[in-house]
Amino acid sequence: MSELDEANRQLRIASRHPERATLTVAELAHVLGVGRSKVYDMMHTDALPVPPIRFGRRIVFSRAKVEEFLGRDPDLSGGPLREAQRETESYRETLEHIIDLCRRALNDPQNRGRSKQFY
């Protein structure tokens, strides 16, 4: 596998987001141990412990606020926010490595004619 192919593979891996910052209605229902309709009922009566976030017709809930409600501190080292920060740092390092590989591939005399593929 060439360095360029390896760089493309690593870029695809790095672009995947492991954990979203929000939960859907179905995911919140699962976490709370209730049905989706119960979540909607609680939402309409303002009985939900976590405020909904609306994006047009889409409704999501902050994962950090759900963690907080459940008594899990999202800022602890094992919490999802810290984990996301560590993974972001890892992605940054991976992307720096990919950029370095791309620069080396572009500067390689064997790839001079292929450089237009990147533009």
N, C-alpha and C positions, 0 to 999 in steps of 0.2 A: 504494500500500500504506500503510495507516495505521500510526501509531507502535506501536499495540498489536499489530498483525499482525507488524510487524518485530521487536518484543520477543519474541513467541512463537517466531518463526523463529530468532532468535539463541539463545534458551534451548534449543531442540531441538539446535542445532549444538553449543552448549557442553556439553551433557550427554553427548555421545559421548566415550568414553574412547579415545584414540588407541593406546595401547600398554599391555597388561596387564603386571603385575609378575610374572606366572607363565607357564610354558610347559606345555603338555599333553605326554603321552607321545609322541604323534605329532610334535609340534613339536620336542621334544628329540631324537627320533630323526633328524629332518631336519637339525637343526643339527649333530649329531654324525656324520652320514653313515652311520647304521646303520638297521636295520629296527626296527619297534616291538617285535617279539618279542625282539630282542636287548636292548632297553632293559629289558623285563620280566625277562629272564634275569639281566641285570646287577644289577637291583634286588633280586632274590631272593637273589643271592649276595653282596650288599653290595659289589659291584665298581663301582658307579656313582660317579663323582667328585662328584656333587651329590646330597645327600640328598633323598628324596621328601617331599612334604608331602601328607598325606591329609586329605580332607574326606569322611568317610563312605567311599563306594566310589570317589570321584573322586581321582585322583592328579595332582599338579602339581609343578613344580619352580621354584625361585626363579630368575628371569631374571638377577638380579644375580650369584648364585653361578655360574650357567652362564657369564656374561660373565667373571667372575673366573677360572674354570677355563680358559677359552679364551685367557687372557692379555690380555683387554681390561679396563682399569680402569673399572668402572662409575661412578666418581666424577669422571672427567675431563670436561671441558666438552662433549665430543662424545658422552659415554656416555648410555645410556638414562635413567639416574636424573636426571642434570642436565637432560636434555631434558624429562623428565616434570615436573621442578620448574618449568622455564620455561613449559611448557604450562599447569601449574596456575596460575601467576601470570597467564597470559593469560586463563584461564577466570575467575579472580577479577575481573579488570578487565572482562571481558565481562558477567559477572553484575552487577557494580556498575552498568554502563551500562544493563542491562535493568531493574534495579530503579529507576533514575532515570527511564527511559522510562515504566515502569508508574506511578510516582508522578505524573509529569506528565499521563499519560492519565487517571488518577483525579481529578486536580484540574481537568481541563479541563471547563468548564461544558457542553460538548456531550455529554460522557460521563456526566453525573450519573445518568441513569436506567439506564445500562449497568453501573454499578459492582457491582451484585449478582451479575453473572456471574463475578466473581473470587472469590467466597466459597464 
